[in-house]
Amino acid sequence: MGYKLKHIGRWSYFYVPEIEKKGLQHGFFTISSPDTTRLNDDGKEFLKTFFLKDFITLHQEHGDTIHIIRYGERPKKGDGLILTQKQIACIIKTADCLPVILYDPTESIASIIHAGWRGTAKKITEKAVHIMKDLECKTSNIEAILGPSVNSCCYNVGKEVYSIFMENGFSEHIFKKENDALFLSLREANKEILKKEGVFKIHDVQICTFCTDGLFYSYRRGDRNKRQINFISLL
Ligand SMILES: [Zn+2]
């Protein structure tokens, strides 16, 4: 269940070798990697370096809209992408939010999801699993990767956030309580969703974006406009 840091060209990223071997190229780009959200010179170099024809990015809204990419669709807005086509990268941008990847090697279908607290509370990960099931994936074949995000060590949230999660049926275990302070674990919340759905193969890249300075952007640490690039593409 290990993850590793890899360098290709000017890109550095964390990935799970076991999942790549099964046919899903993917990565969580570190700060030192070029920005690949536009088809400028860096974007073109990204395509060349990773043997791609195109990439898709979304205007993300902290919602639960998910699009399926089957025939070269070009969605504009949303927070999740499900990929069945080869040579196309689906990108989700984060800065403390949790990037979730789902992959069914049998059906060769993958998803990438933007799961901040709002998306997690709306159960966007559950929605992605349901769409994959509609596309003939079996939950017992689906493997999940939880990428770098702000962890419960550094994610102090208010009582209103706690109430929303409780109203939406999450367990108290996703919060850590210290005196009067509440700390949310996006990882535990998404693991809870995945296990309820029958997805038990979960690879957890436990890096905290807030307290491991120098590796990833962190909104809460002050990176207002910079984003961590997370991508998937089918091999
Ligand atoms: Zn931390």
Residues whose N, C-alpha, C, O or C-beta is under 5 A from the ligand:
A	BS01	ZN	N151 C153 C154 C208 F210 C211
